[in-house]
Amino acid sequence: NASVCGRRISLGPLSRWQTGYRCVRHGQEAQVLNREYARLRTVGGHVPGRVHVQASVGGKIKVNPSIALGLRPLEELAGLRAQGVSAKVVHFVRHGEGTHNVGEDYQSPTQLDARLTEVGEQQCALLAERTEVLTTVDLVVTSPLTRCVQTAVLGFPGQLTAGVPFVALECVRECCNSICDCRRPITDIAAEFRMVDFSHCTDNEDPLWGMYEAKYGSQEDFSEHRESADPLHIAERARSFFRWFEERPEQEVMVASHSAFLWHFFNHAHSGYDRIPYIAPEGYDPETRRAMVPVVNFDAEEKGFEESIRGEWKNCEMRSMVVVYEQ
C-alpha cells in the first residue's frame, strides 16, 4: 500500500502485470490515462476504490485493467445519458466473405491479406441497405486488412458520401494466426483506398505478424494458433480501441472487424472462455487465467443481450451496443 494524493492505493511487483495503462507523474500530480478504470485528481478529486499499479522506469506507472467496460442494449442509451452517464454507441460488423473463408483455406500463400469474394461484395451491398439509415454515425473504424477495408467502403457508402471520417486501426484487426491474417504494406493498401486514413498504422510492414513470426517461425514452420493462444494480448488490443474511442469527440462509431477477434474479446474471462477445445483443450495456464480480466461486462438481467453479443459471427453481421465509460 502507498499514498498518492492523500489516498491509499495497492502496489504490486513489476512481474505481476503483463499489460496495463500509463500514469505519468509530474511532482505531486498524477494523471491516470484510463478514466474508465481509475481517476486521480490533483485538486478535489478521488480514487474510486483500490487501484493496482506497477512502477517502471522514467516515472511511469502502469495500472491493471481491473474494471471492465459495461455494455448495454441500444434502447438504454437515452436513459443512461439522462442520468449523466458517459456512454457511446458502437456498431461492430464482421467483414464480408473472404477468399480464405471459401474452403477454410487460411494458410495458403495465395491468401496473404485475403480479399473479398464476389459473394462477399454482394453481402456488403446488402449491408449498405441496413447502414444507410444510421445517419447519426460520425466515425467509421476499420481493420487495415484488405477484406475489412473493402467491407467498410462497400458496406458504409452513405457515411462515406456524408464525409464521415474513415480510420484504419491495427488494434481491431484479426487475431494473427495464419497467413490470411498478415496484411500487405500500408503503402499498398493506402494507395488502393485513398478515402481511408491510415496515419494511425505507423508501421509499413506488418508488425503483428512480424512479432509472432519471430516467436513461432514462418507459416510453413508453424501451423498452429499464434495470437489466439495469447488471449491477454487480444484483450489489450480491444481495450486500446475503447480507450482511443473514449478520447475521440465522436459519439457513434461503426467498426469493420473480424470474427475471431470479436469473439475473443467479448468472451474474454467470461464463463466458457478458459477452455477452448481448438486452442487450449486443457485450459489456459494458471498464470494466464489469474491475469484474465473481462474486457466488457453485461447486465446480469440482460441474458438475451449478452447471448446475442457473445455468439459466433456471420459474414457482414452487425451488432449494435452502448458502451458505458463511467458508472
KOLRO-34881 format. One record per atom (N, C-alpha, C, O, CB): residue in one letter; x, y, z. Coordinates in pm, whole numbers, plus 50000, padded with zeros to 5 digits. Each point is the difference from the previous one (the first is absolute). Glycine has a CB too. Example, Ala and Ser with C-alpha at 12.3 -4.5 7.8 and 13.67 -1.06 7.14 Angstrom:
2
A513194943150780
A499115011950000
A500905012050000
A501044999850066
A497074988550059
S501545022249803
S500825011950006
S499235010950073
S500515011150017
S500674982649768
***
This chain:
327
N500834988150000
N499175011950000
N500875012550000
N501095000150058
N497094987450064
A501355023049813
A500735012649995
A498985011249993
A498824997749971
A503184991649915
S498465022950140
S499115011549997
S500315008649879
S501155003949980
S498664995750270
V499185003349669
V500135008849885
V498905010450010
V498824996550006
V502214985249849
C499355031050146
C499025010850011
C499094998150122
C498815003449997
C501254999249753
G500524991850357
G499234998650122
G499104988050006
G499264998450097
G500855025649917
R499924967449884
R499144988150001
R500854987549995
R501145000349953
R497035012449933
R501274976050162
R500744987550003
R499814992349871
R498904999249946
R500845000050301
I501364995149702
I499924991549881
I500814987450026
I500824999650092
I498895020549756
S500074969550072
S500754987450015
S501144999649900
S499825003649883
S498114984650198
L503235007449965
L501164998449913
L500294985349983
L499884992250095
L501065030049979
G499454973849807
G500354986149974
G501364999149933
G500515010249952
G497084984050028
P503024994050017
P501324998549937
P499915002249850
P498954998249939
P501734985750240
L500465019949761
L500045003149858
L499584988249914
L499415001949894
L502405014450152
S498494971649999
S499704988149920
S498544996150003
S499584991149926
S502715001350118
R496915014350042
R498634995450020
R499105002849880
R499124992149967
R501195011650276
W499925007649694
W499115004049891
W500754999849868
W501095005649990
W497565008650168
Q500774979349741
Q500634999549870
Q499655012249916
Q500785004249914
Q499164971050097
T498905030550014
T499585011849924
T499335009650096
T499674996250112
T500044990449675
G500105025650170
G499345009550088
G499915013649939
G500005001449877
G500804985750315
Y499135023049890
Y499765013449953
Y500995009550065
Y500444997550112
Y497124997449853
R502795015749968
R501025009150048
R499435010250098
R498885004949985
R502354992049801
C499565006150314
C499705011250087
C501255008750004
C501014995750056
C497304990950085
V501655025349802
V501175008549991
V499995009650118
V499035007150021
V501014991049727
R501035002050327
R500045007750123
R500845012549983
R501124999449949
R498604979550183
H499755032649910
H500715012649998
H499955005850140
H498975005450041
H500474998749714
G501674994950322
G500015004950137
G498984992650084
G500044987750010
G500715034849910
Q498324985150140
Q498974994050084
Q498764996449921
Q499024995150057
Q501865017950134
E499144989549677
E498824997349921
E500074986149940
E501084994949971
E498695029549978
A499084969550033
A499944987149932
A498805000149908
A498895003650041
A502234984550152
Q499095007849684
Q498914999449903
Q499914985949949
Q500944995149936
Q499375029049998
V498604969250090
V499794986749945
V499305001549867
V498955006549991
V500944983050240
L500685004549666
L499515002349866
L498904990449959
L499684999149882
L502545009550062
N497184984150151
N498874991549967
N498875003050096
N499904993850106
N501624988349804
R497625027250055
R498995004950093
R498994989350035
R499355000850105
R500965021849802
E499534967150007
E499004990050033
E500454991150114
E499164993250060
E500095007349706
Y502024999250267
Y500504991250105
Y500385007650127
Y499754994950110
Y501054989849711
A499785026850169
A500385007350121
A500165014649967
A500445003549890
A500704976250205
R498505029149999
R500135014349978
R500705006250120
R499485000150111
R498435000349745
L503275004750119
L500695007350105
L499915014749966
L500395004049891
L501194976750157
R497915027450042
R499875014249978
R500985007450090
R500134996650118
R497435000749818
T503115012650011
T500985007350080
T499335010150091
T500585003950101
T501084993149717
V497125007250150
V499285009650084
V498574995250015
V499254999349903
V502225019850021
G498144977550199
G498614996850029
G499504987249938
G498794998049992
G500865025750027
G501254967549935
G499544987849935
G500014988250094
G500115001550121
G500725007349665
H499044979150156
H499964988150082
H500514988349921
H500065000549877
H498025008550254
V502284980449939
V500374987349938
V498934990050035
V499834996950118
V502655008249893
P496774989749892
P498894990950032
P500504986250040
P500344991849914
P498215020949928
G501484984750286
G500384986850046
G501494997649992
G500795009449999
G496994982549930
R502614995450065
R501414996349997
R500444998649856
R499324993949918
R500494994350303
V501345017649749
V500534999949863
V501344992850002
V500905004050074
V497925017749868
H501344967949979
H501264992849991
H500925007449906
H499615003249888
H499264974850159
V502375024849998
V500945006949914
V501334992750004
V500284992550093
V498565029449946
Q501994980349859
Q501354994750003
Q500955011349963
Q499735007849910
Q499474968850030
A501915024250130
A500975010449972
A500894995749884
A500224988149979
A499745019350262
S500545002349684
S500934997249892
S500945011849987
S499835010250066
S498494975249813
V502675013350035
V501005010549987
V499395012449937
V498954999249936
V502864983650044
G498835028550039
G499555012349938
G498825006450069
G499365008849944
G501474982349847
G498875004650333
G498885006050072
G498654995749949
G498995006250035
G502465012850009
K498494970549873
K498724995549946
K499474988450082
K500764991650049
K499925016049722
I498024991950244
I499344989450077
I498954993749912
I499295006949927
I501145005050292
K499454975149788
K498984993049923
K498904995250093
K500274994650107
K501444998349723
V497075009150129
V498844996450083
V499314987849940
V499694999849881
V500005024250191
N500084966050009
N499344987949952
N498555002849964
N499315006850077
N502224979350065
P497985008949743
P498605002249962
P499074991550084
P499534989649955
P501195015849814
S499014998950355
S499264991750095
S498495001849991
S499264993150070
S502705008050079
I497585008149767
I498565002249984
I499664999249852
I500645006749918
I499275007750289
A499104977649757
A499604998649861
A499005010949962
A499285005350085
A501124969949928
L499575028049860
L499015009449950
L498634993549997
L499894988049973
L501875023649889
G497204996050165
G498654994749995
G499425001149860
G500175010249933
G499534995950306
L499624983649717
L499275000249872
L498514999550030
L499564992450087
L502364996249790
R497305019450051
R498565000450020
R499305000149864
R500605004149900
R499695008350319
P498464983149775
P499235000649876
P499805014549955
P500025009250082
P498824969349981
L500955023449807
L499845013549946
L498855007650064
L500075012150019
L500864979649769
E498005001250245
E498825006850053
E500245006650136
E499185007850047
E499434975949828
E502515013250189
E500305006150129
E500815012949987
E500295006550101
E499654970850000
L500445026549777
L500895011449981
L499415012950057
L500675007250074
L500224981849723
A497875014050168
A499395012750044
A499945000850152
A500295010450059
A498364990449730
G500984988250274
G499914999950145
G501365001950066
G500115007050101
G497914978249881
L503005008649963
L501345001550056
L500485014449991
L500545005550095
L499964970749843
R499305029749945
R500455013849983
R499195009650085
R500535010250045
R500204984249723
A498005002650255
A499185008450086
A500524999950144
A499805009650075
A498224985949778
Q502644993550184
Q500584998950133
Q501415005850006
Q500654999550105
Q497974980249932
G501845025949852
G501345005849998
G501124990049984
G501165003150027
G497945014650112
V500564970149816
V501004989549981
V500725002249866
V499375003249900
V499264980550238
S502695014749862
S500785000949877
S499824987249921
S500514989550039
S501185026050071
A497604985349779
A499704988149921
A500065003349852
A499575010849959
A498984980250226
K501984999949736
K500095001749856
K499454987649930
K499864989450061
K502155025849965
V497684986249845
V499424989049922
V501054994149907
V500745007349934
V496975003550078
V502344975949984
V500914992949909
V499204989749922
V499244992250057
V502735011450100
H498214996549710
H499434989849912
H501174991749948
H500775004749916
H497235010050018
F502154973150114
F501064991249952
F499484991849881
F498874995150003
F502165003750230
V499804999949664
V499634992549881
V501144990649964
V501165004049995
V497385015049922
R501124968450058
R501004990949945
R500085002249849
R498995002949936
R500594980050250
H501615015649759
H500205002149856
H499194989949917
H499564989750052
H502735019349996
G497544994049824
G499334990849909
G500864987749972
G501154999350042
G497665020149856
E500614971150030
E500724987649970
E501325003049929
E500035007249900
E497794980550086
G503265006750069
G501325001549939
G500404987449926
G499404989450018
G501245026650161
T500374985249737
T500464988449924
T500484988950093
T499914988249966
T500745026949844
H499854988650309
H500474990050095
H498864992550066
H500194988950049
H501815025249991
N496784992049963
N498854993450059
N499494988549914
N499354990850050
N500045030750059
V500894979149762
V499564989649908
V500894987750020
V501195000349969
V497965016949861
G500284972250222
G500774988050026
G500945001450119
G500874991550020
G498995003449740
E499975015750319
E500845002450118
E501494998749965
E500764993250068
E497394998250080
D502215015449744
D501394999749951
D500755011850062
D500145010549937
D499164978249844
Y501195009450341
Y500585011150075
Y501515001349982
Y500565010850019
Y497624986250144
Q502494992149799
Q501464999850008
Q500714999649866
Q501234999749996
Q498504989150219
S499535011149677
S500635000249868
S500665013549975
S499415010350033
S498894973249882
P502885016850027
P500685012849971
P499145009449916
P500175012250008
P502004975950004
T496935006549909
T499145008549916
T498965007650081
T499355009149949
T500994974949865
Q499515012450314
Q498995006450085
Q500575011450084
Q499295005250086
Q499514973149920
L502435025549973
L500575011250075
L499105012249985
L499725004449889
L502624986650078
D497225014550146
D499095011650002
D498814997549907
D499755007549906
D502205007950145
A497324973849978
A498914995549913
A499005011149969
A499705008450085
A500574968850011
R499235022749780
R499035009949954
R498604994150004
R499834988150025
R501925022649829
L497244997750121
L498634995349991
L499784991949873
L500635002549897
L498615017450235
T499874970349877
T499534992949881
T498875008149937
T499585010250053
T501094967250046
E498845017949789
E498835006549938
E498804999150093
E499215009350010
E501664985149761
V499004994250297
V498914998650098
V500185010250112
V499035006050046
V500764969349900
G501445026550098
G500275009750105
G499625014249959
G499485007650081
G502364977849998
E498405018149797
E499625013349951
E498485001549996
E499475010750028
E502644990249836
Q497204988250100
Q498545000350001
Q499475001550143
Q499025007150023
Q500934978649769
Q500705007750303
Q499605001550140
Q500175014550045
Q499185005150076
Q501484971049968
C500395030449910
C500235014050035
C498915009149942
C499625009950061
C502854985649949
A497055001049871
A498925007949939
A498734999050085
A499295009950017
A501704986249754
L498734992050281
L498854998550089
L500235007350133
L499075005850056
L500414972049837
L501755021750155
L500345007350123
L499775014949982
L499535006750091
L502164975749968
A498645022949823
A499845014349974
A498555004350014
A499735011350041
A502234987849805
E497104992050120
E498585003450014
E499625001550147
E499105007650033
E500404980349754
R501195004850301
R499715000950143
R500705011850065
R499475005950094
R500234969449911
T501475028149946
T500775010750065
T499605013949952
T500345009850066
T501524974149958
E497445017249865
E499675013349948
E499075007650094
E499925012349993
E500374978949775
V498995001750320
V499095006750093
V500735004850126
V499415007150082
V498734978649830
L503125010650103
L500765003950119
L500635013749977
L501225001349987
L499254974450069
T498685034449940
T500445013449964
T500725007350113
T500595010549977
T497514990449866
T501864993550279
T500695006550112
T501424994750020
T500715004750088
T497084998650019
V502634987249812
V501374995050007
V500945011349957
V499845005749892
V499424970350061
D501725027150131
D500935010749967
D501454995549991
D500925008249995
D497525007350114
L501774971249889
L501364994649986
L499914985649950
L499144992350044
L501735022850142
V500014981349723
V500124986149954
V501434995550024
V500955006749959
V497224996449865
V501984985450242
V501314994250025
V500074986649929
V499034992649998
V501165019250226
T500964985249719
T500174987149933
T501354994150034
T500985007150021
T497525000449794
S501534979450190
S501274992850001
S500745003449871
S499365002249898
S499694978950246
P502295019549858
P500735003049877
P500114988349903
P500515001749890
P500755014750241
L498274971749909
L500014988749908
L499035002749885
L498925005650021
L501684978450167
T499805012249692
T499295004249880
T498524996450002
T499175008249961
T502944989349916
R497544990550167
R498604995949997
R499125008950088
R498825002149970
R501934974549987
C499835028850151
C499225008950087
C499905014049940
C498945006350009
C501804980450190
V500335018149741
V499935013249936
V498984999649888
V499225009449984
V503204995350074
Q497584984549863
Q498984998449895
Q498605000150060
Q499105006549947
Q502534980349915
T498195006150248
T498684999450064
T499565013850047
T498835003649983
T501634972950088
A500455031249987
A499655013450046
A499605009049884
A499005007150009
A502584990150183
V499185002449701
V499735008849886
V498734995949927
V499205008549961
V503264995550015
L497354982850005
L498834995249927
L498764999350089
L498875001549952
L502654985649900
G498685010650277
G498864997950090
G499505012650068
G498905000050055
G501974977649980
F499935033249964
F499605012550065
F500085011749900
F500605010350032
F500224980850191
P498595007649660
P500155010649898
P499315013050040
P500475010849963
P499654971549865
G498785016950246
G499315012250042
G500895008650089
G500015012249987
G497824975749996
Q502905005650107
Q500895007250089
Q501185005949922
Q500475010950030
Q498854974050160
L501155007749710
L501105004949918
L499585012449923
L500755009749994
L500154967049987
T497925022949961
T499485011449924
T499785012150090
T500195011449958
T498734972949881
A500685013150286
A499725010950094
A501275006150058
A499925009750075
A497954979149980
G503285005849911
G501255005550049
G500414995550138
G500855006150063
G498655013049799
V499884969950186
V500394994550130
V501444994849990
V500344993449902
V497245000350152
P503285009150045
P501384995149996
P500064984849998
P499304993450077
P501435027250044
F500104973849792
F500294985749995
F501454998250047
F500925005549940
F497424990349868
V501864996750301
V501314998850063
V500364985350015
V499204992050047
V500455029850076
A501564974649837
A500504986350018
A500814999050128
A500865008450025
A499184988149725
L499674993250331
L500704997850127
L500484985550008
L499244990749973
L499375027250140
E502654980449923
E500554986550016
E499314992550114
E499914987749995
E502295020549916
C497334998950190
C499504993350120
C498704992249978
C499634991950085
C501455025950045
V498214984449757
V498764992749977
V500164989449890
V499004994849950
V499725025450123
R502504976849891
R500244990049895
R499804985950054
R499804997950119
R501815017749769
E498464974750020
E499754986150037
E501114994550089
E501145004749995
E497604992149791
C500914993250295
C501024992850076
C501024994549901
C499644993749900
C498715000350286
C502905008349840
C501054996949902
C500434985550015
C500904996850078
C499895027249926
N498564967149919
N500274985750010
N500584994149872
N500954992250005
N497215006550158
S501275005049723
S500394994149872
S500365010949900
S499795011950025
S498714968450019
I502045015549843
I500505009649901
I498875009049947
I500285011149955
I501514972549983
C496975011950067
C498895008449958
C499825012050092
C499355009849962
C499554970149940
D501675019450219
D499905010850098
D501195009549993
D500065009650077
D498644975150069
C502225012849763
C501155008849979
C499625010449896
C499544996449891
C502114985150169
R498545031249970
R499605010449906
R501135003649904
R501184997650028
R497225011150142
R501224997249719
R500965005649905
R500635012750059
R499545004850103
R499154985749701
P502365014950133
P500555012850046
P498935010949996
P499175000349909
P503104992950009
I497755015650179
I499025010750008
I500035008749875
I498965004749955
I501254995250293
T500965002349696
T500085008349878
T499174994149888
T499385007449923
T502915000150144
D497694979349921
D499214993549895
D498505001250028
D499225002949909
D502674981150050
I497715013850166
I498585000450033
I499485014449991
I498925002349947
I501354977650203
A500505029549902
A499585014049997
A499885005349859
A499145008449972
A501964994950248
A499754992049690
A499925004449860
A498724995249935
A499485006549909
A503014993350077
E496994988850060
E498774994449944
E498765006350061
E498965001049935
E502244977750025
F498915025650166
F498835005550071
F500365013950053
F500245001750120
F498964975049944
R500825033049848
R500435013550036
R498985007350088
R500315010450059
R500974990449727
M497514993850223
M498975006450084
M500124996350146
M499245004950083
M499264995149721
V502464991350230
V500194995350137
V501285006050057
V501025000749932
V497744977850017
D501185025850177
D501155005650070
D500814988650064
D499544993550093
D499205028249951
F502484976149905
F500874989550052
F501135005750086
F500974993050028
F498494993249770
S500415026250243
S501105006450073
S500264993850137
S501095001550055
S498365019449825
H499544971950176
H500204993650130
H500754986749986
H500464994550100
H497455016549981
C502234984049798
C500764987749975
C501445004349970
C500365002449884
C497584984750026
T502865013950192
T501305006549988
T501094991149941
T501055005049960
T498305008850233
D500424973249801
D500984990849941
D499554995949860
D498894995149983
D501764996550246
N500215010549674
N499634996449863
N499854984849986
N499004995249945
N502195025349970
E499794972250133
E499894985550001
E499174995850121
E499815007850093
E502434989749788
D497274990350117
D499084995250104
D500744997050130
D500734990250007
D497795000349814
P501305017850283
P500734997750126
P499474988050078
P500774993250068
P499695031149940
L498224973149984
L499424989150079
L500444986549944
L500414991250076
L497615023349981
W501894983949811
W500474987549940
W501504998350027
W500464989050029
W497765012449792
G502535009550168
G501444999250025
G500314995550142
G500944992450022
G499395025549810
M498894986850264
M500234996350140
M499784985050021
M500814993450065
M498485029650007
Y499614971749873
Y499724985850021
Y500854991249910
Y500274988550034
Y497415017550031
E502744999149821
E500924992349915
E501354998650070
E500634989449993
E498195018949798
A501635002450275
A501264999250075
A499894990050114
A501004993850037
A499495030049903
K498324974650116
K499814990950111
K499824985549957
K500554990850061
K498435027950062
Y500244979349767
Y499634986449961
Y500634995349869
Y500074987949975
Y497825015950145
G502575005549797
G500514996349869
G498995002949891
G498935005550027
G502454976950080
S498945013949771
S499145002649885
S498764991350003
S499874991150085
S502145015349782
Q497084996150040
Q498794991849990
Q500354985549975
Q499354991050054
Q499385028749860
E502294977950006
E500444986349971
E500584993350125
E499854987950019
E500615018749743
D500205001350322
D500624994450119
D499004997350112
D500194990950081
D501895021149858
F496854996150066
F499064999050112
F498605002549949
F499715010949949
F502054996650215
S497364982649847
S498655001149945
S498925000750107
S498814999849967
S502014987949835
E499565012950327
E499025000750107
E499595014550026
E500485009249932
E500484969950171
H498165022849995
H499575013550034
H501145007950062
H500794994950079
H496884996649955
R502385021349928
R501035009050052
R499375009650101
R500074997650121
R501245000749663
E498095012550168
E499445009750094
E498804994650076
E499775004150114
E501045013949736
S498434973150091
S498854994450072
S500434992250123
S499214997950091
S499555000949694
A502514996950218
A500544993450118
A500605010250098
A500614996350101
A499854983349761
D499375033150107
D500545011050081
D498845009350037
D499985011549956
D502324987049929
P496744996750195
P498755007550022
P500205013550067
P499205009249978
P499674969150038
L502175023350064
L500225012850067
L500355010949898
L499655011650018
L501114976450189
H499935008249688
H500365009749896
H498765004349921
H499855011749967
H502454978250017
I496825000649987
I498765003349929
I499175009650084
I499475009949949
I500554967749935
A499865019350245
A499205008550089
A500575014150008
A499245009750001
A500134970050131
E501955021549873
E500605013350008
E499775007949872
E499825012150004
E501914978850153
R498285002349729
R499695007149874
R498595005550004
R499755011349959
R501834973749915
A497485006950175
A498625004650008
A499885012050094
A499325009849969
A499884966949985
R501465022550161
R499955011250094
R500585012749939
R499515011050024
R500664972750166
S500895014649731
S500615011849940
S499045006949903
S500025012249988
S502234977250037
F496915002749907
F498995006249914
F499015008150082
F499725011549967
F500534969849869
F499235012950270
F499015007150082
F500595012550065
F499315010150013
F499544968050030
R502425021349998
R500635011850055
R500135010949893
R499745011850025
R501524973850140
W499145010249717
W500165009549889
W498685006749966
W499955012149980
W501944974149929
F497035006050085
F498695005449966
F499505009350109
F499345010049972
F500154969549894
E500805017250259
E499565008650110
E500575014149986
E499335009950030
E500514969950119
E501405021149806
E500665013049989
E499585007749875
E500325011849988
E501604978750138
R497395003149783
R499545006749879
R498735008250029
R499264996750093
R501744984749765
P498755029150063
P498775007850021
P498754993149947
P498895003050044
P502495017349943
E498794970349919
E498844993449940
E499264991450102
E500594995050096
E500595005149682
Q497514998250198
Q499134992950093
Q499484986749948
Q499474991950077
Q499905030150011
E500764975549781
E499454987749943
E500924995249889
E500275007349905
E497364999850151
V502844980649956
V501004994849907
V499554986649942
V499354992150068
V502455019750060
M498554985849746
M499874986949939
M501394994349984
M500925006949957
M496954999549921
V502294980950158
V501314993650001
V499964987549913
V499254990750029
V501235018350202
A500314990849663
A500124988149915
A501164991650054
A501155004449999
A497935007949796
S500604975750252
S501024991950065
S499844985349959
S499514997249890
S500575018950305
H500334974849891
H500154985949964
H499394990950106
H499895003850116
H502185001849758
S497534982550084
S499244991150087
S500784995350122
S499495000650112
S499274992249688
A502485002450181
A500744994650114
A500325011050101
A499864997950120
A501134984449731
F499445029450101
F500315011050090
F498765004150080
F500085001850122
F501705006149720
L497094993750090
L498785004150068
L499554989450100
L499625003250113
L499725010149686
W500704974250160
W499584989450092
W500904999650123
W499514998850112
W499614988149694
H502185014150174
H500934999050112
H499775011150101
H499884997250120
H501784992249729
F498285023150107
F499965010450102
F498635001350065
F499925004450114
F501855007649761
F497154984450056
F498705000250066
F499874988650101
F499235001150096
F499785009549700
N501714978650184
N499924988550089
N501144999350101
N499964991850091
N498884996449728
H502155020250167
H501214999350082
H499665000150149
H499345009150050
H501945002549767
A499194978050253
A499864998350145
A498564997550044
A499725000050120
A502245014749906
H497124983149880
H498634996350036
H499874984850002
H500924992949960
H498195028649939
S499764973650147
S499794985650012
S500194993249864
S499525004849898
S498894999050293
G502304985149812
G500244992349879
G501245004049923
G500384993249905
G497225003950084
Y503055014050051
Y501155004849922
Y501304993050040
Y500934999449921
Y497935022550057
D501204972950143
D501274994550050
D500474987949920
D501214998149982
D498175010150244
R499694983749727
R500384987749930
R499405000249860
R498834996549981
R501304990750239
I500675016849681
I499565000449861
I500584987749930
I501224999349983
I498645026350016
P499314964849960
P500504987149951
P501095000949894
P500974992450004
P496814998850048
Y502075018049852
Y500955000149889
Y501235008850028
Y500905000749917
Y497194995349930
I501955010850269
I501155008350035
I500644995150130
I501214997550005
I497735022249879
A500244979050219
A500504995850131
A499114988950054
A499205002450092
A501755020749954
P499154964849900
P499094989150039
P500054996850149
P499004995450055
P501284995349717
E500855011550292
E500124997350144
E499895012850081
E500214999850122
E501224980549827
G498245030749987
G499905012750069
G501285008049991
G501094994449986
G497264995450167
Y501535023349854
Y501195008550000
Y500804997650128
Y499444995550100
Y499375021849759
D502484985750137
D500854997650116
D499555008750117
D499365010349980
D502574983949868
P498405001750276
P499525007250119
P500385014750001
P499195008350041
P500974970450081
E501055024849834
E500415014050002
E499125008449908
E499625011150034
E502734981950018
T497345001649829
T499135007149906
T498615001450058
T499405010749991
T501934980649816
R498144998150254
R498665000650058
R499915010650110
R499025007350009
R500674968549937
R501355025050137
R499995009850108
R500015014349946
R499465009150063
R501734974450083
A499445018549739
A500135013449943
A498785004149918
A499895011749961
A502564984950035
M496644994149978
M498845003149917
M498995008850074
M499564996750110
M500774981649769
V499315032750060
V498965008950049
V499095002849881
V500515003149892
V500995007550288
P497184988549834
P499125002649884
P500275013749938
P500285009750070
P497994975750033
V501645015049765
V500085012849930
V498685007550017
V499985012250019
V501674978349813
V497255001950161
V498675006050014
V499174991650097
V500244988150016
V499885021449748
N498924997050299
N499054993150086
N498575002749951
N499745010049934
N501854991950262
F497524989049839
F498615001049958
F499115000950124
F500324994350104
F500164992849684
D498425019850199
D499015000650108
D499454986050022
D499554993349907
D499855030850037
A500644971450182
A499554986550032
A498544997549962
A499614988549979
A502035011350206
E497575010849807
E498584998649966
E499754999749850
E498864998249955
E500605013250258
E501604990449709
E499865000649854
E500664987849936
E500885001449915
E499075023850093
K499634962850032
K500624987949948
K499844998749849
K500914995449932
K498674993850287
G499275014849730
G499794999149856
G500975008949924
G500534996049897
G497094998850144
F502615017150010
F500955009249938
F501414994350005
F500735000449900
F497825019050164
E501844975450050
E501344994150014
E500194988649901
E501034999449933
E499005007050309
E499014984849747
E500114988849907
E500095004749856
E500724994049920
E498004991950240
S500575024749807
S500045005149862
S501345006049965
S500395000149883
S497185004150131
I503155000950084
I501305006349975
I501134989850004
I500975001449925
I498155019750173
R500784968849986
R501114990650021
R500034988649899
R500964992350000
R498945013550239
G499104992849677
G499954988749907
G500955001449882
G500665010349984
G497004986550084
E502404992949849
E500825000249879
E499465010349900
E498825003550003
E501754972150031
W500315029249878
W499665010749906
W499914994749858
W500864992349956
W500265024250193
K497844987649779
K499884997049857
K500615011549919
K500185011050051
K497724975349991
N502405010849833
N500545010549912
N499005011449986
N498814997749975
N502534985149901
C499155029450140
C499225012449988
C498905001350106
C499085007949984
C501394991449773
E499644993050350
E499065001750110
E500365012550079
E501185002850023
E498464972249991
M499355032550027
M500205012150079
M499324998750135
M498854995650007
M501305018249782
R500544989850317
R499455000150135
R500265013750062
R501125005149996
R499244969750030
S498595031050030
S500085013650052
S499845000050152
S499284991750055
S499805017249728
M501595000450283
M499995000250146
M500415013750052
M500565008349927
M499974967250076
V499185026750124
V500445012050070
V501194996250087
V499954990050073
V497715020249926
V503404997649994
V501184998050085
V499955010350113
V499955012049975
V501444978949829
V498625004250319
V499935008950117
V501425002350050
V500674990750044
V497015000950019
Y502785020849929
Y501365003450042
Y500065004050147
Y501054998350063
Y499435008849704
E498454998250288
E499985003950140
E498754994550067
E498925000049941
E502395020850006
Q498844974550175
Q498844995050074
Q500035006050140
Q499124997350081
Q500834981049785
***
